[in-house]
Amino acid sequence: MMIINLFGFLLIALIIWWFWLYKPKQTTVNNHELLIEVQNGVYSPSVIQVPANQPVTLKFLRKDESPCAETLLLPALEISKQLSLNTVTQVTLPSLSPGEYQFHCQMQMYRGVLKVV
């Protein structure tokens, strides 16, 4: 009985960490381009800070065979790209106004955000 309670407590702690305490990997674009890996159900990095009013190229390297990882959507910018497996796909963004722009797969399981400052 003690083992079951301990397992339940650890499971609850894992759920709390994943949904409320986990901080995704964050980076800043310095040289107008950045490589983002798509694997294990996440974009890495998934929080990207980019300068306002400057074009930026995001390079996505899809290592995940999941069909969900195949499509990249940036709804606010009306961008949709197919990501080929083990190939870098470039997405060139125009000069953006300050704000946050979400990007995700078609089922919104893989998620990321561009923070334009």
C-alpha positions in Angstrom: 0.0 0.0 0.0 2.8 2.4 0.8 4.4 1.9 -2.6 1.1 2.7 -4.4 0.8 5.9 -2.4 4.4 6.9 -3.1 3.9 6.2 -6.8 0.7 8.3 -6.8 2.5 11.2 -5.1 5.3 11.1 -7.6 2.8 11.1 -10.5 1.0 14.1 -9.1 4.4 15.9 -8.7 5.3 15.1 -12.3 2.0 16.5 -13.5 2.4 19.7 -11.5 5.9 20.2 -12.8 4.9 19.5 -16.4 1.9 21.8 -16.6 2.8 24.6 -14.2 6.5 24.7 -13.3 8.2 23.6 -16.6 10.0 26.5 -18.4 10.6 25.8 -22.1 14.1 26.5 -23.5 14.3 30.1 -24.6 16.8 31.9 -26.9 17.4 35.2 -28.6 18.1 35.6 -32.3 21.3 37.7 -32.8 22.4 37.1 -36.3 19.0 37.1 -38.1 18.7 33.3 -38.2 18.2 30.4 -35.8 18.1 26.6 -36.0 15.1 25.0 -34.3 15.0 21.3 -33.7 11.7 19.4 -33.9 12.0 16.2 -31.9 10.5 14.4 -28.9 7.3 16.3 -29.1 8.8 19.8 -28.8 10.4 22.7 -30.7 13.8 23.4 -29.2 14.0 26.2 -28.5 10.3 26.9 -28.2 10.4 30.5 -27.0 12.3 32.8 -29.4 13.0 36.5 -28.9 13.5 38.3 -32.2 14.2 42.0 -32.9 11.3 44.1 -34.2 11.3 45.6 -37.7 14.0 43.2 -38.9 13.6 40.1 -41.2 14.5 36.8 -39.5 15.1 33.3 -40.9 14.1 30.4 -38.8 15.5 27.0 -39.8 13.5 24.0 -38.7 15.3 20.6 -38.5 12.6 17.9 -38.1 14.0 14.8 -36.4 10.7 13.5 -35.2 8.9 11.0 -37.4 5.5 11.8 -36.0 3.0 13.0 -38.6 2.1 15.8 -36.3 5.6 17.3 -36.7 5.2 17.4 -40.4 3.4 20.8 -40.6 4.4 24.1 -39.2 1.8 26.9 -38.8 2.2 30.5 -37.9 -1.5 31.6 -38.0 -1.0 35.3 -37.3 1.4 35.5 -40.3 -0.6 33.1 -42.5 2.4 30.8 -42.9 2.2 27.1 -43.4 5.2 24.9 -44.2 5.8 21.2 -44.7 8.8 20.0 -42.7 10.7 17.2 -44.3 12.3 14.6 -42.1 16.0 15.1 -41.3 16.1 18.2 -43.6 16.4 21.8 -42.7 13.4 23.9 -43.9 13.8 27.7 -43.9 11.1 30.0 -43.0 11.9 33.7 -43.7 9.8 36.1 -41.7 9.2 39.7 -42.7 9.9 42.6 -40.4 7.5 42.1 -37.5 5.8 44.5 -35.2 6.4 44.0 -31.5 4.2 41.4 -29.9 3.9 37.6 -29.5 3.3 35.3 -32.5 2.4 31.6 -31.8 3.6 28.8 -34.0 2.6 25.1 -33.7 1.8 21.9 -35.6 -1.6 21.3 -37.1 -2.9 19.6 -34.0 -1.2 22.2 -31.6 0.7 19.5 -29.8 4.1 21.0 -30.7 4.0 24.7 -29.6 6.3 27.7 -29.7 6.2 31.5 -29.5 8.1 34.3 -31.2 8.5 37.3 -28.8 9.2 40.3 -31.0 10.7 43.2 -29.0 
